[in-house]
Amino acid sequence: MPQTLKLAARIGQCLQKTMNHRSLQQTEKGTIAIAFVREALACIHARGLDADALLHRAGIAPALLHQPHARVTSQHYGALWHGIAQAIDDEFFGMDSHRMKVGSFTLMCHALIHSPTLERALLRAIRFMRVVLDDLHGELVREGSTARIVLHDSPHAASPKRAFAYGTWLMMLHGLACWLVGRRIPLERADFRCAEPDFSAEWRVLFSPELHFDQAVCGIRFASRYLDMPNLQNEARMKAFLREAPANFLVKYRNSDGLTARIRRRLRKSSPANWPDMAALARQFHLSEATLRRRLEAEGQSYRQIIADLRKDMAISLLADPRLSIADVASQSGFAETSAFYRAFRKWTGACPGDYRGKVSGHQRLV
């Protein structure tokens, strides 16, 4: 009997480690703010189409649209992206006077896949997008150690487009560029012509902490040495890339070189119970507490916010597993008391964990 109990305990420990590892893997996939879902659906609402049906097919509960702090997985958002494009035959979501018909992005990839360098590939991509769209056109500018992809509005445009239009165009080009060279290309700066939206922090995660709004010119800036890098991809790899797009744009090639991203990666390597306090974290990065705090503030972050965001992503992923009780989710998300988890989750999403799970359980599938 003692041996049996020991074996059972050991199995339980292994299962717990496996579940914790799975939750960290799911968190690594990342989540997307519900604001992006609402932005993507704007073209569906404008045409009087059935948005709820598209959400259901993508595995997203329509009720989440009314939760201002809700989030969905990048895979579910990617499924919605494809669903919307198919519904209106436009991969640019109706944000240009000329449709980007379904299949355009794939055709563009075929047109540039044999380019020898990133610079040649980007020039082809920009030319392709100019043929496809009428209201926006890009330009690749190389100036010494700096390169810029500048996005121009039509000279007839009465006002700037919304952030979602600029962000989608730039994300397509930047995500494609990162994939071609097999690594994230860090952005030194990003500029949008439009006014700053309420969810601008999400755009900074996707692009750069140095994201500025109400600018005269829209575009992104990065080191020109990346333009000389060889194209590492081929047609076989392109098929896998296209199957995962756009989820791979939204998560895999997020801004990963900032201090915030480095801290998140370090925290993901251990369970929440073992996360260091601010003083210990500063020592791990060979910084003083004051310097660490100041550098995080420069990125618009704090250590407390990083922990909260990571716990939030973990909790949302874990709630999708019906085998876990709310208490299990709380514990694996780093909360010693379930009541504290309830309070935090309500603050994050505007709903209790049980209510949130109920809203998504009938629609949101595991990926």
N, C-alpha and C positions, 0 to 999 in steps of 0.2 A: 504493500500500500504506500509506504513512504516514497518508494521509487516512482510509483505511478503519479503521486502528487508532484514530485520534482519534475517529471516529464511534462505534466500538464502545465506547470508554471513556466517551464522553458518554452513550450509551444506558445503559450500566451504572450511571453515576452517577444518572441519572434514575430508573431502576428502584429503586435503593437508597433514594432519597428517597421514592419512592412507597410502598415497603414500610415504611419508618420511619413515614411519615404514617399508613398503614393501622394499624400497630400502636398508635400513639397514639390513633387513633379507637376501636379496639377497647377500649383501656384506659379511654377516656372512658366507654364503656358500663358498665364496672365489673364486679366479680365479687362473688359472694355466698359467705360462709363455709359450709362443708359442714354446720355445726351447724344452720343454718336448714333444710337439706334433711332432716336427721334429725328435727327438730321437726315439720316439716310431715307427715312420714310416720308420726308416732306414731298417728294415727287409723287409718291403713291397717293397721299391725301389730296394733292393738287389735282390729280386726275380722277378722283372719286373712286379709286380702286379699293379692294378689300385688304386693308393693312393687317387685320387680325389673322386672316388666312395665311398671309406670308409669314407672320410671326410664328404661328403654330407650326408651319412646315419647317421653319428654321430652329424650332425647339425653344422658342422664347415666349414666355407667358405675357400676353398683352397687358395684364394688370401691372407689370413692372414699369410700364411707361409712366405711370402715375406716382412712382416712387422716385423722387428726385436724386437720391443717392444710390440707386440700384446699379448693379453691374452684371454683365453677361460674359461668358467665356469668349475668347477670340474665335474659337471654332464655330460657335453659334452665330456670332456676328458675321463671320465669313459666309456661312450658309445663307444668312439674310441678304448679304451683298449679292450673291449669285441669284437668289430668288427675285430680288428687285430688278436686276439687270435683265433677267428673262422676261419678267412681267411687262416691262416697257421697252424692251429691246434697246437698252442704252446702258453701257458700262460706266457712264459718267453721270448717271442719276438725273438726267434732265437739266443739268446745270449749264449747258451750252445750247446755243440756238441750233446746233447741228448734232444729231445723235452720234454717240460712239457705239455703233452697233455691236451686238454680242459677237464675240470672236475677234474683235479688233485688237485687244491686248495680246491674245495668242498670236495673231498674225504679226504684230510688232516684234514679239520675241523671236519668231522665225526669221524676221528680216534682219535682226542684229546678232543672232547667235554665233555667227562665224566671224564677227569682228575681232581683230587681233588684240586690241587694247580697249580699256574702258572708255577712253576719249572717243574712239571711232564708234563704239556702241552707243554712247550717249548722243552723239551727233545724229546718228540714224534714228534713234528713238525720238528725239526732239523734232526732226523733220517729219517723222510719221505722225506724231501728235498734231503737228500743224496742219497736215492734210485732213486729219479726222475731225478736228474741232475748229470752229470759226471764231469764237470769242476770246480764246486764250492761245497764246503761242509762246514757246520757250526759246531761250538763247543760252548757249554755253560760252562763258567768258573766261579766258585764262589770262591772269595778270601776275607774272612772276611766281611766287610761292602760293598764290591763292587762286582758287577756281570758284566760279559762281554759276549757278543755274538760275537765270532770271526769267520770271514769268510775267509776260506783258498782257494787259487787258486790251481788248479791241479799242481803237481810238474813238469809236462811236459809243463806247460804254458811258452811260450817264453817271454811274456810281460804281464803287467796288463791289465785287461779288462777296458772298458770305465766306467765312473762314473755311467751311466744309469744302467749298469748291477749290480754293487755293490749296488746302491741305491734301485733298484727294489727288490732285494733279501732281503735286510735289512728292507725295508719298509713293505714288506709282513709280516715278523716276528714281527716287532715292532708294526705294526697296529693290528695284531692279538692279541698280548699280551695285548695291551691297552684295546681292546674290552673285553677280557676274564675277566679282573679285573674291568671293568667299569669305567676306568679313564685313562688319559694320564700318561704314565710312563716317567717322565722327563729324558732326556739323559744328562749325565755329559760331554760326549765327544763322537765324532764319527771320525773314521779314514778311509780314502780311499787310496788304493795303487796307484791309477792312478794320473796323473797330474791334476791340478785344471782346470776345464772347465770355459768357459766364464760366464756361468750362475750359478756359485757356490753359489751366495747369495740365490738362490731359494732352494738349497739343505740345506742351513743353516736354512731356515724357516721350512723345513720339519723335520729336525733332531735336530740340536743344533748350537748355535753360535760358540761352540768349535768344529768345523768341520775342520779337517786337511787333506791335500792331500800329495801325494808322501811319504806315510808312509810305513814302512816295513810290517805291518800287517793291515788288514781291519777289522773293527768291530765297535760295539757300547758299551758304558759303562753306567751303571746305578746302583742305590742303590740296594743291594742284598735283602733288606727287602721285595721288591716287589715279589720276588720269592716265598715267604711264603704265599702270599695272596691267598684266595680261588678263585676258578673258579666260577664266578657268573652266567655263561650262561648255556643255555640248548638247546635242539634241536629245540624247537619252536622259540626261539630268534635267533638262528643261521640262519634260513631261511630268516629273515628280514635283518640280517647282510650281507648275501651273495648277496641279491638283491641290496644292496647299494654299495658294494665293486666294484671298488677301491676308489670311490669318498670319502667314509668315512675315508679311510687311509690318503688321501691327504689333507683333511681339518679338520675333527673332531679331529684327534689326532696329529695335528701340534704342534710344540713347543709353549706351551701356558703359561709357567711359567716365562719367561723372562720379563724384564721391558718393552720391545717393545710390547709384546703381551698384557700386562696389560694396557698399554696406549691405544692401539687400542680398547680394550674392553670398556674402559672408554669413549672414543670418540664416539663409536657406540651408546651409551646411549642417546646422544643428537644430535641435528641437527648441521651441520657444522657452522651455524651462531653463535652458542653458544660455539664453541670450545675455550678453554682457550689459552692465549699466554703462552710462555715458563715460565715466572715468576709465573703466576697463577697455571700452571700445577705442577711446583716444589713445591709450597705450598700445593697442594692437596696430593702430595706424601710425604710431610714432609721432603723435601730435599732442599738443596740450588740449585740455578740454575747451579752452577759450578759442583756440584756432579751429578745432573741429566744429564747434558751434558756429563760428563766423563763416567757415567755408560752406556749411550746410545752408545757412541763411542766404548766402550768395546764390545758391541754387533754388531758393524759395522753399526750403525744407527745414525740418527739425528732426532730431532722432525720435522724439515721441511720435511724430507724424509718420515716419518710416515704419516704425513698429506697428502703428495702428493700421496702415495701409496693407502691410504684409499679413497681419492677422485677419483683416477683412477679406483679402483674396483667399486665404486658407479656409476661412469659415464658409464662404460662398461655395467653394469647391467641395468641401466636406459635406455640406448640407444636401448636395446632390446624391449622396450615398445613403439609401434608405436603411442600410444596416446599422447606421450610427444613430444613437440617441442624441438629443440636444446636449445632454451632459457630456457625451463623448466628444461632440464637436467643440464644445467649450474648452474641454481639457486639452484637446489636440491643437487648439488655436492659441493656447497659452494662458488660459484663464483659470485661476485657482478656484473661483466660485462661479457657479452657473448664473447667479443673479447679476454678477458684474458683466458677464457675457451678454445677457439679455439687454442690459442698459447700453452697452457699447454697440450692439448690433442694431438696436433701434435708432441710435444716433447715426450710424452709418447709412442705413437704408430706409429709415422711417417706418419699419415694420418689425414685429417680433420674429425671432428665428422660426418658430412654428408656423406663423402666418406666411412668412416668405417661402418656406419649404412647400406649404400647401398650394401657393400660387404657381409654383414652377413644377411641382411633382407630376402633374398631368401632362406637361408639355415639354419640359427640358430633359433631353436625353443625355446620358453620360457619353463623353467622347474621350 
